[in-house]
Amino acid sequence: MANSRAIAGPTVNELLVIGHPEVMAERQRWLASLAEERRLSEKTVEAYERDTRQFLTFLTGHLAGPPRLADIRTLRPADLRGFLAQRRKAGAGARTLGRGLAGLRSFLRYLEKNGLANAAGAGAVRSPKLPKSLPKPLTDRDALKVVTADAQLAEEPWVAARNAAVLTLLYGCGLRISEALDLTPDDFSGAASLRITGKGGKTRIVPLIAAAMEAVATYSKLCPYHPGPAEPLFRGARGARLQPAIIQREMQKLRSALGLPDSATPHALRHSFATHLLAGGGDLRTIQELLGHASLSTTQVYTGVDSARLLEIYDRAHPRA
């Protein structure tokens, strides 16, 4: 397995440039533990190796010599902030800096656990604030195009009906793709609403609009497979449970056929659900409940989306814009 691979040791040049051999040996043991014991991905281990290498290189210049364990023990928050400032000056973004700080904290906690350092200094440094990325909803017209049965590109009628039903649930009920694919025939047994179990086991009730009911009924009628009452309703071409990647791929084809931007993903339909409700007069608390957000602050991002849309309309339409 990739995670159990041996981590390449430091070269002689690295030992001379970025750290004393005692530091480099502990760093090597820490990297090996990340891969073999904690089962972190290969890319994450490589990123942490790179981040700590950069930090030790910074300390070498900062201390006018390769750092020893005694130097690591006496690190101050100011030393870590100096490193982050240098990386920011070199063009590193907030996400890169945040990941780098996470790697340093992990390394220092490892040393602390072995009685070789104190990780309190790293804990006192705040992670860089990530810029808020606003969701990119589809327009009303584009969202309606995407979810119609006629727009689906699959040749098999039941597959086209399946895709339309799943996409309609994302846009019409604000479901996550995993939530839609978890639904069973029992969930649609004459109910006017869906009981959805989302992230963290949080349950919510979502109204089942007529368009979604019709789309699911059409799919169920055409589908050649007949799942049990408590089994996943949506099926792949060979009858197995439908995988999210299939719907993502179908959405990619629709984007190309309809000339939609790359931001038009299945999850963007959930964003569109919230944004269009807000634009139509829905209040944030209701939208929070429908989306299953634990915090209202998560839902408030849609006020920014709607404001941006209103400003766009203003700039385009107002005589004095």
N, C-alpha and C positions, 0 to 999 in steps of 0.2 A: 504494500500500500504506500501511496505517496507520503503520508504523514509519518510513516515509520522509517523513512529513509535516513541515511546518515547525513548530518549537517557538515558541510565542508569546513575544515578548520581554517583558522586565520593563517595568512602567509607570513613569512619572515618580515616582509615590508610592513604589513599591518601591525605586527607586534612592535616594530620600531616606531611607527608613526602614531598609532591611535590609542595604545594602551599598554600598560605593564603586563608581562606574561601572567601574573596572578589574576588580573582583571579579565584578560582575554580567555583564560581557562574557565573562569566562572561564567563568563558570557556564553562560551561554547556549551557548557553543561545546561545552562538555562534554555538556549535555543533547542537543544536536543529534547529537553523536557516538554517544550511547547509542542513539538512534533509527535513525540512518542507517548507522552502521558496525557496531555491535554487535547491531543488530536486536532490541533488547529490546522487549517488548510495550508498547503504549500505556499500559496501566495502570501498569506498572512505572516507566516514565519519569515519569508524572504523580506517582507516589508519591515518587520521588526528588526531583522538583522541589519538592514540598510539604515533604519532610523537610529539604532544604537551606535552603529559605526560612525554616522555623521555626528552624533553627540560626543563620542569619545574623541573624534578628530577636533571638534570645537574645544573640548577641555584641554587637549594637547596644546593648542594655541593659547588658550585662556590661562593655563598654568605654566606655560613655557616648558612643557615636558609631558611625556606620556603619563596619564593619571594612574595612581596606585589605589588599592582598596582603601587606604587611609584617606585619600582625597575624595573618594566616593562617599565615605562615611560622613565627611564634613560638608557635603553639598548644601548650599542654601537655595531657597526659592529664587533668589536673584540670579544664580548661575543658570537655572533652568529657563528663566525668563530671557536671559541674555542669549541663550541658544535659540529659543523660539523667535526672538527679534532678528537674529542673524538669518534664520531660515526664511522668515517673512520678507526680509530685504532681498533675499535671493529669488523671490517670486513664489514661494510656497503658499498655497491657499489655506483657508481655514480647515478644510477637511483633512488635508495632508498634515497640518500642524497638530490637529486633534489626535489623529492616528499615531503620530510620532510621540506625543506626550503619553498616550495610552501604552505604547511599547516601553517607554522609559519607566513608567510606573510599575509595569509588570516586572521588568528587570530588577528594579530597586526592591520590590516586594520579595522577589526571589532571594536577593542578597540578605534582606532583613530576616527572612525565615531561617536562613542559615547562620544568623548572627554576625553578618559581615557588613551591614550598612543600616541606615535609618531611612525609611521611605516617607517620613513625615513631610519632608521638604517638597516632594513631588505632589503630595496630596494638597499642599497649600497653594499650588498654582492652578488657576482656573483654566479649563479648556477654552480655546478660542470659540467665540460665538459664531455658529454657522449661519450664513445668510438664509433667510426664508425663501424657499422656492415655491411659488404659487402654482397650484394645479392648473392644467390647461384643458378646460372643458371644450367640447364641440359646440358649435352653434346649434340652436334648436333644429334648424333645417337639416344639418348634417347628421345629427343624432337620430332623427326620424328616418333618414335614408338608410343608415347603417342597420337599424333593427328590423326593417321590413323584409318579409320573406322574398319578395321579388329581387331584392338587391343581392341576395346570397349567391355565391359563385359555385357552390358544390353541384355536381351533376346529379347525384342521387337525391330525389325529392325529400326523403326522410332526413338526410344529412343537412340539407338546406333548411328544413323546418327546425331541426335541432339547433343549428347555429343561430337562427332567428330567435328561438325561444330563450336561449342562454343570454344573448345580447339584450333582449327585451327585459329580462330580469335584472340585468346590471343597470340599465338606464331607467326602467320603469319602477324598480323597487330599491335602487341604490345598493345592490348587493356587491360584495367582493366576489371575484370569480370563484374562489374556493368555496364560498358559502352557497353559490348557485349550484356548483357541481356536487355538493353534499346533499342536496334536496332529494327526497324519496317520493314515490307515488302517494304515500300516506300524507305527506305535507300538503298535497293538493286535493285531498278528499273532501270536497264540498266546502272548504273553508274560504272565507273572504279575506283572510290574512295569513301570513306566514310567520311561524315562530323560528327565528334565526338564532343560532348560537355562533357568536363571532369570536374575536380575539379575547383571550383570557377567560373563555367560558362564559362571557357576558351574553345573556339572552335578551332579545328584543322582539317586538311584534311589528311587522311591516304589512301595511295594506297591500292586498294582491289586486292590482288594477285589471280591468277587463281585458286590455290588450295583452297582458302577460298571461292571463288565464287562457285566452284563445290561442296564443302562440304555443303554450305548453300542451293544450288539448290537441292541436293539429299535429304536433310532433309525436305525441303518444299514440295517435291513431295510425300514423305512417310508420312508426318505428318497428322493425322486424323482430326486435328483442322485447321480452316481457319481464322486466325485473320484478322481484318480490316487493311487497308493500313497504318494507323497511330497507330496501336496497337502493343504491344511487340510481336515480331516474335516467340521467343522461349517459348515453353509451357511445363508445367509439365504433369504428367501422366493423370490428370483429366481435363486438358485444361486450368488451371489457369496459370498466368504468372510464368515462371520458376524462382525459388529462387536460390541465390548463393550457399546456403548450399547443394543443390542437386549436383551441379557440384563439389563442394569441396569433397563431399562424394564419387563421382565417381572417382575422382582423387586419393583418398585414396585407393580405390580398385585397381586401375591401378598400384599404387606404389607397393602394395603387390604382384600383379601378375607379374610385370616386374622386381621385385627386386631393386627398386629405393629407394634412401634415403628419410628420412622424410622431407627433404627440398624441395622435388619435389611437389610443390603445384601449383594450378592454377596461382597464382601471379608469381611463378618462371618461368612460360612460357613467361611472359612479360619481366622478367629479361633476359631470354635466347634470346628473340628477339633482345634486345639492345646489349647484349654481342656478339652475333654472327654477327650482323651488323658491330660492331666495329672491330671484328677480321677479317672480310672480306674487310676492307678498308673504311667503312663508317666514316664520320667525325662527331664530337660531336654536332655541330650546327644542322645538319640534324636530328640526333638521338633525340636531344632535342625537335625539332618540332614534330617528329613522336610520341614521348611519351607524349607530352603536358606538359613538365616541364616548370614552370614559370622561373626558374633560371638555368643557365648552370651548376652551382656548384652541383645541384642535379644530373645532368647527368654525371658529372665527376667521380662519384663513379665507373662507369663502366670501367674507365681506370685502377683503382685498381684491379678490377676483372680480366681484360684481362692480366695485368702484372703478377698477381698471377698465371694465367693459363700458361703464357709463361715460368715463372720460374719453374713451375712444369714439363713442357715438357723438359726444359733445364736440370733439375736435373735428370730426368729419362733417357735422351737420349745422353747428351754430355759426351764424353769420360773422360773429366777432371772435371766433376761435382762432 
